[in-house]
Amino acid sequence: MAPLALLDTLLESWKAQIGPAFPGYRNHCQRMAAFTLALLPQAGDDDRRKIAIAACFHDLGIWSDGTIDYLPPSSRRARDYLAAEGLDAWATEIELMIDEHHKLRAFKDPAYPLVEAFRKADLVDVSLGLVKFGIAGDTVRALKAAYPNEGFHKTLMGLAGSWFKRHPLSPPPFIKW
C-alpha cells in the first residue's frame, strides 16, 4: 500500500518537535491510516484527506504539548490546521476521530463512519495486529513490514508506565469508555 502523501507532508512539519520518536510515529500514522482505508474500501478522496489529517494530529499532543493528556491539544492543533486551510467544515468529524480514537466501546453515530473505522484502525495497530476487525492477516503483516515499528510501542509503554507510577489506580486521561 502506498503511503498517504498528504500525511507525510503534514508530519514533516512536526519532525523536529517529535525528534527521535519521529520514524515510529510516522510509521504508526501510516499503518493506522492504511488500516482505516482497509476498513473503508469505499473511501473517496475527501475521506482519504480527512484520514491523513486525523492521523497526523491524533497523538501529536504528546510531543507538541509534552503531555500524556494529549487529546485536547491534538484536537486543537488539527482544528487550527483545518481553519488555516479553509476546511472548517471538516472540523467536527476530524476532532471526533481524534477525541474518540481510544474509546473502548464502539462509536455509533452513523453520520461519522470515519470515526469508528479510525478507532478500530488504531486498535489494530496498538495491538500489533492481534485485533484485526476483519482486516486480512496478510494486509496487517504487509503494513507492519512496510512501516516498521521503529520503537513506537516502546514509547507508548514508557508513557503508560510513567502514568501508572503516579496514578496506579486511574486509567490514563486519553482512555474513554
Secondary structure, DSSP 8 states (H G I E B T S, - for coil): ----HHHHHHHHTTHHHHGGGHHHHHHHHHHHHHHHHHH-TT--HHHHHHHHHHHHHTTTHHHHS--S--HHHHHHHHHHHHHHTT-GGGHHHHHHHHHTTTBSS----TT-HHHHHHHHHHHHHHTTTS--TT--HHHHHHHHHHS--TTHHHHHHHHHHHHHHH-TTS--TT-B-
